Amino acid sequence: MAAIGNLRHRPARRLTQLYVGLALYGVSMALMIRSGLGLDPWDVFHQGLSRITGLSFGTVTIAVGALVLLLWIPLRQRPGLGTVSNVVVIGLVVDATLALLPAGGPLWVRIGALVVGIVANGAATGLYLGARLGPGPRDGLMTGYVARRPGRSIRLVRTVIEVTVLALGWLLGGTVGVGTVAYALSIGPLAQLFIPIFTVADPDVATPGPVAPQPAS
């Protein structure tokens, strides 16, 4: 099984950073939802499932995360505290934030919500991955699959998975739009910017910094 971080080094800093990052991730998702201008592929899927099941967006996010986490078992991936927390915290926060944020509004407000949401998502990714307490379930699915099949490109695996969930989400009624494209183009550079800033160096590792793909919620 893949090794994960532990709390021997700077536990207070890393725990605080983890949960601030996860909470910010949930807020960023809610901002993008309220913009009505398009979501990232996994959230298009979550929204589509929410619409056909009648469950809240956060509940669907938690349920999908838990199911994806089960797929780690045959890949022999071992979840960290951050992985399990990712499944629960983000879903709870996104529902709470959606309850506070009004829907609709002028186009300029919705564009602002989209831009702030995407940037906040990148910062949140840097925070929770930089805490070194385990990746999210969707990231772990991609890295675990590639680890078991070294000949496969993580870029290809990520693309196949995200195109699949995007298509399914769109068919289920999820929102695809300019925000989907904006997220796809910007989240990589944003993650590359924020991950080094927030990474808590591990004194037992020669080269600090989490090795992770571009984020998926």
Steps between C-alpha positions, in 0.01 A plus 500: 500500500611856433661680790317798646597786723474489879468761771845475656612824338318832571161341573318821601605686185415209272162422655399866491613532140320180401161605636528861386582367153210257495256764625624745238460230236134459595444876488667520158271229366193685626616823334538324165158336538332832578668663199296273274774526238636146510674264739808281501442146362447322833260769621302481175459132586410576863244759391344264249464228762358753746234603250382147423514368857369805684793479744696811590816579306713444810338164576569380146859626524552299820337187357704511178821563696429198720432279197819619328690426820381139483673476162829559681478151649594302186763764423652444846490868581493599867298810591633764736314723741480759226338250265222403740451862608477601134203268450302645792604862554468632145146366461386650830655839425365524146144438623537755781640761261228439241241561772654844561572612143206625292454362151487714188597867490650725230745343256795699639431361849484145364825548306663631818376197693644270234841669498524511880383139516765375258784690670380388844486143373864520394603644838295237683672227300840635601395516865364149540757325281779703660398371842632158390222303664371317196349597163131514420331175394482600132868598484594175672298300249705644215839471667421151629399377157817638341712350780355155424550550125821701462472512122191721517532879497332673794396776260323243280337324796383831644361611165310175442347507849403867488359489147293199608354664812447825309301323230296305756435815702389693191262219403358510853439875479815645656608851399767513229606842378772760480586431864582139413749616237641772727553248779670251268740764368585668831499236775829345392698825512323602824585169666859532379513846659339418835628149579865609549390802704300294750699176509625417849847359446565153638848479660508127424455557126793622293284692250202667667168551330204271445499298181146527374307556180296806435216499751161339482250562782 
